[in-house]
Amino acid sequence: MWRVLLGVCLLVVVIAAYFYVFDRERLEQHLNGTPLTLSPITTEVYKWRDGSGNWHITGVPPETGTQYETLRYDSDQNILPLAPTSE
């Protein structure tokens, strides 16, 4: 059983390597929108404060008339803060 699984994995690697070397554009089309995307994906979010002072961050802009900030993040960019270090 493990030999069949190993053979299938090897076949997938060989096919992916072929497309990566000889037909990269076609490979990018197949992988677009998946975690395996070769080029970074940009995500756009909207940040605003409501009448009560609470912050909101969503994927859709707020109602018309509400001031908001548009934030853009690339999938290859780390947006988490660094962990504190002990001295």
C-alpha positions in Angstrom: 0.0 0.0 0.0 2.8 2.5 0.9 4.5 1.7 -2.4 1.4 2.8 -4.3 1.1 6.0 -2.3 4.8 6.7 -2.8 4.5 6.1 -6.5 1.5 8.5 -6.8 3.4 11.2 -4.8 6.4 10.8 -7.0 4.2 11.1 -10.1 2.7 14.3 -8.8 6.1 15.8 -8.1 7.4 14.9 -11.6 4.3 16.4 -13.3 4.6 19.6 -11.2 8.3 19.9 -11.9 7.6 19.5 -15.7 5.1 22.3 -15.6 7.3 24.5 -13.4 10.2 24.2 -15.8 8.5 24.1 -19.2 5.0 25.7 -18.8 5.1 28.0 -15.7 2.2 30.1 -16.9 -0.2 27.2 -17.2 0.9 25.9 -13.7 0.1 29.4 -12.2 -3.3 29.2 -13.8 -4.1 25.9 -12.1 -2.7 26.9 -8.7 -4.2 30.4 -8.7 -6.3 31.0 -5.6 -4.9 28.0 -3.7 -2.3 28.0 -0.9 0.2 26.7 -3.5 0.0 29.9 -5.6 3.4 30.9 -7.0 2.8 34.6 -6.9 1.5 36.5 -3.8 -2.2 37.2 -3.5 -3.3 40.6 -2.3 -6.1 40.8 0.3 -8.0 44.0 0.8 -9.8 44.8 4.1 -11.6 47.8 5.4 -11.1 49.3 8.8 -13.5 51.8 10.5 -14.9 52.9 13.8 -18.6 52.9 14.5 -20.6 55.5 16.5 -19.9 53.6 19.8 -16.1 53.8 19.2 -15.7 50.1 18.3 -13.3 49.2 15.6 -14.4 47.0 12.7 -12.3 45.2 10.1 -14.2 43.4 7.3 -13.9 42.3 3.7 -16.6 44.7 2.5 -16.6 48.5 2.9 -19.0 50.1 5.4 -22.1 52.0 4.7 -21.9 55.1 2.5 -20.9 58.2 4.6 -18.7 56.2 7.0 -15.0 57.1 7.0 -12.8 54.0 6.6 -9.3 53.0 5.8 -8.4 50.4 3.1 -5.6 48.0 4.1 -3.9 45.7 1.6 -1.8 42.7 2.6 0.2 40.3 0.4 0.1 36.6 1.2 3.9 36.5 1.4 4.0 39.3 4.0 4.0 38.6 7.8 1.6 41.0 9.6 1.9 39.5 13.1 4.0 41.3 15.6 7.2 39.7 16.8 7.1 37.8 20.1 8.6 39.6 23.1 12.2 38.7 24.0 13.5 38.3 27.5 16.6 40.2 28.3 
